[in-house]
Amino acid sequence: MLKSLAFTCALATAVTSFAQSVGDTRQTTPISPGDLTLIASAMRAAPVRVAEAATIIVMESDGSVRTLRQGSNGFTCMPDNPATPGPDPMCMDRAALDWVNAWITRSTPAAGNIGLIYMLQGGTDASNTDPFAQQPTAGNNWIETGPHVMIVGAPASFYEQYPRSAMPDPRAPFVMWPGTPYQHLMIPLV
C-alpha cells in the first residue's frame, strides 16, 4: 500500500488537509499537460462511471494537496504520482477518505462509517498483519495484491465471516490487518 515512512507522514498531512477542505469547489491551478497525465492515472483507479465524476487530487512533494479537478459524485481519486513514492492509484468515497485519514494518523476510525475504495490498478505489496509496515520482514506476512476493491469501516462482526489468515489467498476475498482498528475486506477482481 505505502512505500516509506516519510511518504506516510506526508500523506497523513495531505489527506487530513484535504478531508478538512472537502466541499471547497475551487480548483487551485490551471490544468497542465502533466496534470492531465495525473488525472488519467487517478481515473484508472475506479470504474469509468465513478472516475468521470470524481474529484481528482494530487499530493505534492511538500505534502500539500492540490485539486486537479473538482468532482460531483462524492468520490476522491488520487493518481500514482511519479513525484512522490506511491500511493498507487486509488479512488474512495467520503467514508473511506475518513477511514484512510484515521489510518494514516493512527487514530481510531469512526464506528459504522462504512466506505469503499477502488484500486483497479492493483496495490503496492503490503503486510497483511501490520498496518504500518514499510517493508517485508520475516514476521509481517507480506503479500501481493492485484486489482481490488476494499470495504472499510464495517463492524467487526462483518469481517468475521471472511478468511482472516496471516497469509491469505489474495485471489479470494480476505480480511487485511485482522483484529486491528484498520481491518478491512479485500475483494480481488481477478
N, C-alpha and C positions, 0 to 999 in steps of 0.2 A: 504494500500500500504506500508507504512513505520510505524515503531512502536515507535521510540523515537527520540527526538531532537538530542541527541548525535550521534545516528546512522545516521541521516540525514546529519549532518556535516561531519562525516567520509565518507559517501557515496559520498558527493559532492567532497571531495578531491580525492577519488578513481576514480570516473568517469571522472573528469577533467583530472587527470593524465593519465588515460587510453585513453581518447579521443585524447589527445595530442600525444600519442605514437602509435596510430593505424598505422600499416604498419611496425612496428618493429616485425620481424619474429622470434626473439629469444624466445625460451621457457626458462623461468627463473630458473626452478628447475626440477629435475627428477620426474617422476610420481610415487607416493607412493600409497599404498592401500587406504589411506584416500583420496588422490586426485582422485582416480578412483571413489570413492563414490560421491565426489563433482561433478565430470564430469557427472556421471549418473543422479544426481539431476538436473543439468543445462540442460541436454539434454531432460528431461521430460517437459521442458517449451514449446517446439516447435515440429512441425511435424518431424518425423524421417528424411525425406529428407532434411530439413533445419538443424536440430541439428547435423547430422552426419558430416557436413562440416563447422560448425560454430566454431569461436574462443570461447574458454571457459576461463572465468576469475573468480577469486575469490577475494573478498575483505578480507584482513587480519584484525585482531583485532586492529592494529595500523592505519588502514585507507589506507594502501598501497594496490596496486592491483598486483596480481600475475597471469600471464598467465599459465593456466594448459595445454592448447592445442591450437596451432595456427590453425586457420581455413582458408578456401579459398573462402567462398561464401559471405563475407561482413556482416554476422550476428555475433553478440556477445551474448553469453548466460552466465548468472550468476546463481549459484545454490542457493537453500535455505540453507544458511550456518549456521550450529549449533554454530559456534564460535562467531557469531555476530547476533544481533536481526534483522532478515529479510535480504535482501528482499526476497520475495517469488520468486521461480524460474521464470526467465524471459529471453526472447531472442528477440533482437532487431536489426534492420538494422542500417546502419550508420546514416541516417537522424534521426531516433528515438533516437539513442545514443546522438546525438547533442541536441535533444529536452529534454531528461532526464537531461543532463548536465545543460541546461538553467533553467529547473525547480528547480533542487536542489541547484543551485547557485543563484536562484531568479533573473535571468536575463531574458530578453525577447527572446523567441525562434525566430530563423530566419524565416522570412515570406516565405511561399511557399515551405518549406523544409518538404514535407510530408513523414512520416515514419510509420512503422508497428512494433508493439510489440506483441509478443505471451506470454500469461500466461495460458498455458493449464492445469496447476495445480490449477488455481484459484488465488485469491489475498487476502491478509490480508484486513479485513474490513477497510473502509476509509470514510471520509467525502465526500459527493458528491458536496459540495459547497465551501469548504475551502481547497485549495491545500496544505496547510501547517499544518493542524490539526494533532495532535498527538494522540488524544483520543476522544471518544464521549463526546459531551456536549449537553445541551438542544437545542441549536440552530444550530448545524453544520451538521445536516442531515446525520448521519452515516448510511452506507448501507453495505450489504453483497454482495460480488460478487463471482461467481463460475468461472469455466474455461471461458476465454475470449481472444479476440484479441482487440487491440486498434489501431485506426488511429489517429496519432498526426500530428500537424503542418499544417493542411489544412487551407485554407482561412476561415474566419468567416462565409461567406455565405454558405459554405458546411455544417456547423453544424446546420444552421437554419432549415433544413428540418427534423431534428430528435427531439424527446422529450427532453426538457430541464428542466424538473421538478426537484425541490429540492429533492423530494423523488420519484425517478422513479421506474418502474417495472424492476428489474435487469435481468428479463428473456427475455427482448426485447432490441434492440439497444437503447441507450440513450447517451446524452452528459454529461460527467462528468466535473465538475468545469466550468459550463457555464458562459460566459461573462468574463472570466479571460484570460490572455495570454496563460494559460495552458489547456484550454478546449480541450477535445479530445472525440472521439467517442468510446464508449464501445460496443463491439459486443459479446454478450454471446454465448457460444457454448453449449447449452442445448438441 
